[in-house]
Amino acid sequence: MSSGAPRHRVVIVGGGFGGMWAARGLNKQPVDITLIDRRNFHLFQPLLYQVATGALSPANIAAPLRSMFKRQRNCRVLLGEVTAVDGAAKSVTLADGSAVPFDTLVAATGSTHHYFGHHEWEQHAPGLKTIEDATEIRRRVLSAFERAERTTDPVELDRLLTFVVVGGGPTGVEMAGSIRELAIHTIRYDFRAFNPAACKVILVEGQPRVLGGFHETLSRKALEALVKMGIDVRLDCHVTDVQADGVTVKPDGGKAPAYRIDTATVVWAAGVKANPLGKLVAAAAGVEADRAGRVPVNPDCTVGARPDLFVIGDLALQAGADGKPLPGLAPVAMQQGQYVADAIGRRAKGKEPKGPFRYWDKGVMATIGRAKAVAETNGFRFSGHLAWFAWLFIHILYLARFENRILVLFQWFWNFVTRNRAARLITGERADRTGAAPG
Amino acid sequence: MSSGAPRHRVVIVGGGFGGMWAARGLNKQPVDITLIDRRNFHLFQPLLYQVATGALSPANIAAPLRSMFKRQRNCRVLLGEVTAVDGAAKSVTLADGSAVPFDTLVAATGSTHHYFGHHEWEQHAPGLKTIEDATEIRRRVLSAFERAERTTDPVELDRLLTFVVVGGGPTGVEMAGSIRELAIHTIRYDFRAFNPAACKVILVEGQPRVLGGFHETLSRKALEALVKMGIDVRLDCHVTDVQADGVTVKPDGGKAPAYRIDTATVVWAAGVKANPLGKLVAAAAGVEADRAGRVPVNPDCTVGARPDLFVIGDLALQAGADGKPLPGLAPVAMQQGQYVADAIGRRAKGKEPKGPFRYWDKGVMATIGRAKAVAETNGFRFSGHLAWFAWLFIHILYLARFENRILVLFQWFWNFVTRNRAARLITGERADRTGAAPG
């Protein structure tokens, strides 16, 4: 594309909300962008729980990265995983050994699950970060009902019909609500040997309230809605062990004696830690990542004394206007992406920077089952149908491709009317063999 | 459900076209049906190639079996694999060891790939029978382009951009056409290091013409359309070896010296053999399955001297009106399913049977890329746009759920206008690691 002098080379690692908005923001700027991701698609993570419960197909919430950037001629998409960052030579190394040089690096690889040091829990309690996570959870949830249809042992039946969601943040609340919806409505008439409505969904949260990042009024509203749906919410309750056939918890903030919940299906929505790229970039800049692997960044999203290294999104640890760290939410990543694109564009053209990054908090929201949600924006809090419509509108708005918007809207409309969930396929492993231990 | 005398127990193994139509046909009949399948969904196999090339999502062509039978109260769905058939005790055994007794058994488990005794070819040349097959082929095709973007070796580039489809039946023709469409239209502007239109799609067929089951006029039309699309069709050409990096073929009906085609992606659409259940049922009835594992059945679809054992669909070997074996097509299976449902219903009510099964041949059709198809019905043959519209109409008509019809129609319309394929996700294995040997 370029002719004459070599252009400023920008390498963006990660095609999530942060990286995508950074790359898009650099459209028409005099730079050459290389967008590196391990996957060939951008994933709309906020709707992943709908894939995990069979309401949407994976492709509905994913957009091929190449497709999104095919007309942006200054952007090249590269499939690969960054395994090393050389701050002195200014290049990143991919898993296949090839090096990609940069003038400016933007690290935006986000976060992954965190099991508080108990890595062995992962096999029994998958988290919800990738398409494969979602189809695996879908497989486990649906297989539990299938096995329930075959069993003749009442104790085993009880275990199979108990679902535990660990973590009462937005993802945990949405997962618990969706599993319950699935059981009491979607598959209501599907089985002959048991009543799906008899299933137990238990939401375990370590703090004294659900949706800890929201205002207390909304936590209360959400709790009320969850209980009304028949979800067993256990607050102030710490998970101390996870096995193939159960979860051990300590109630009363971990001070009361532990007890076991027998269950065949555990979903992990409790902790996240930053992608390992964070530590690599921190080391290259001579700063230290925090315990969760996040990189402390300057007010302009650069790291240490390196104006050429940017870290954004879940990978970054940055204080907001109130002095508290900015939350790991899509809007933060998107705004940081736009901000660094602007900053890099100005530099490439020799202009002055615009000042520090300011997060514009448009609010937070979470759905709880069918047509219920809680939301707050600018101190204004609302819940119920209105919040649900707002949720629906905003999620459709930010879905990456027009086609997906229509497909998702139609499926939501259809599911709302018929209470059906079309995408409840057990795939990946032979469904009849799911009686074996997972792993 | 039943009260008083025990009802006639019908066990149907397989929820494909044959089994599903048999179970549906027995709705309201005084029988208790158990429908056993290894998967929890009915799959519309004729559109599987569209999943393999990213045009549709798996859930669009699958329908949860429980959902389809939830209101048919005389039908119970059981997830499981039948591992033994006891003709004397009249029961089938599932993989978990449990036995399901029957008064009448309908075997309808269809067919799987056949590598002519070369089982080791499977890892390099996946077939197209299951959802996992389709997403695996999708992963391989898309990954080949991704690796092509990264390579700097012109020989490797050539190998990565060569796609071989083995078998010139409807599936092979449709796959070859779709891969070529994908390359020259969908991903046309997606890459920076090479031109996707430079890809080679080679269709290898052992017989002297493609679509061997169709009239010669249509074979010629199809060949013409394939060549016009830029597909390299090699007729009368036998595959003698398949490795990770190439295919060895012998042209001229296997009489000329062998040569190699270097390729990273091979799709197998050449041979099928019956599911192992065929042999079990044949043995229970004291007859012998043919070389492809198909069970020779009586004119009423029963086996040997056993009026209580039915075999239908791809699993059955039955002569048509012309004395030739009926083809392994969805309409044959569906009509046989309806026929045996009627026969069983009559028996359960003590009525006389209606005479032998007669296949009503409504015709055959195949698409070749965008808006082109060939079809024949009642000696009337047509091709081009009209055939394509007929193909479209019939496939939508037979899709199992109303919701899927709308979703598929919309995606087809959208793909037709934009030439986009939304579902081109590389999943299942980390995309950046696909450089490693497949397997």
Contacts between the chains, C-beta under 8 A, distances in Angstrom:
chain1	res1	chain2	res2	distance
A	38	B	430	6.0
A	38	B	431	6.3
A	38	B	432	4.8
A	39	B	426	6.8
A	39	B	430	7.9
A	39	B	431	5.5
A	40	B	142	6.5
A	40	B	146	6.4
A	40	B	424	7.5
A	40	B	425	6.9
A	40	B	426	4.8
A	40	B	431	5.4
A	41	B	425	5.4
A	41	B	426	7.7
A	57	B	57	3.7
A	57	B	58	6.9
A	57	B	59	4.6
A	57	B	60	7.0
A	57	B	423	7.6
A	58	B	57	6.9
A	58	B	423	8.0
A	58	B	425	6.2
A	58	B	427	6.8
A	59	B	57	4.6
A	59	B	422	5.5
A	59	B	423	3.6
A	59	B	424	8.0
A	59	B	425	5.8
A	60	B	57	7.0
A	62	B	425	5.5
A	63	B	422	8.0
A	64	B	190	7.8
A	64	B	422	8.0
A	64	B	424	5.3
A	64	B	425	7.3
A	66	B	187	6.7
A	66	B	190	3.8
A	66	B	191	7.2
A	67	B	187	8.0
A	67	B	190	6.6
A	67	B	420	6.7
A	67	B	424	7.7
A	70	B	188	8.0
A	70	B	189	4.1
A	70	B	190	5.0
A	71	B	189	6.6
A	76	B	192	4.7
A	77	B	149	7.9
A	77	B	190	7.8
A	78	B	149	7.0
A	78	B	150	6.8
A	79	B	146	4.5
A	79	B	149	7.5
A	79	B	150	7.3
A	79	B	426	8.0
A	79	B	431	5.3
A	79	B	432	5.4
A	80	B	150	7.3
A	80	B	432	4.9
A	81	B	430	7.6
A	81	B	432	4.7
A	94	B	432	7.6
A	95	B	432	5.8
A	95	B	433	7.2
A	96	B	150	7.1
A	96	B	432	7.8
A	96	B	435	5.9
A	98	B	150	7.2
A	131	B	425	6.9
A	131	B	427	5.4
A	132	B	427	6.4
A	132	B	428	7.0
A	135	B	427	7.9
A	142	B	40	6.5
A	146	B	40	6.4
A	146	B	79	4.5
A	149	B	77	7.9
A	149	B	78	7.0
A	149	B	79	7.5
A	150	B	78	6.8
A	150	B	79	7.3
A	150	B	80	7.3
A	150	B	96	7.2
A	150	B	98	7.2
A	187	B	66	6.7
A	187	B	67	7.9
A	189	B	70	4.1
A	189	B	71	6.6
A	190	B	64	7.9
A	190	B	66	3.8
A	190	B	67	6.6
A	190	B	70	5.0
A	190	B	77	7.8
A	191	B	66	7.2
A	192	B	76	4.8
A	401	B	422	7.0
A	403	B	411	7.4
A	403	B	414	5.1
A	403	B	418	7.7
A	403	B	420	7.0
A	403	B	422	5.4
A	404	B	422	6.8
A	406	B	410	6.5
A	406	B	414	8.0
A	407	B	407	6.4
A	407	B	410	6.8
A	407	B	411	7.2
A	407	B	422	7.8
A	410	B	406	6.5
A	410	B	407	6.9
A	410	B	410	7.2
A	411	B	403	7.5
A	411	B	407	7.2
A	414	B	403	5.1
A	414	B	406	7.9
A	418	B	403	7.7
A	420	B	67	6.7
A	420	B	403	7.0
A	422	B	59	5.5
A	422	B	63	8.0
A	422	B	64	8.0
A	422	B	401	7.1
A	422	B	403	5.5
A	422	B	404	6.8
A	422	B	407	7.8
A	423	B	57	7.6
A	423	B	58	8.0
A	423	B	59	3.6
A	424	B	40	7.5
A	424	B	64	5.3
A	424	B	67	7.7
A	425	B	40	6.9
A	425	B	41	5.4
A	425	B	58	6.2
A	425	B	59	5.8
A	425	B	62	5.6
A	425	B	64	7.3
A	425	B	131	6.9
A	426	B	39	6.9
A	426	B	40	4.7
A	426	B	41	7.7
A	426	B	79	8.0
A	427	B	58	6.8
A	427	B	131	5.3
A	427	B	132	6.4
A	427	B	135	7.9
A	428	B	132	7.1
A	428	B	428	7.6
A	430	B	38	5.9
A	430	B	39	7.8
A	430	B	81	7.6
A	431	B	38	6.2
A	431	B	39	5.5
A	431	B	40	5.3
A	431	B	79	5.2
A	432	B	38	4.8
A	432	B	79	5.4
A	432	B	80	4.9
A	432	B	81	4.7
A	432	B	94	7.6
A	432	B	95	5.8
A	432	B	96	7.8
A	433	B	95	7.2
A	435	B	96	6.0
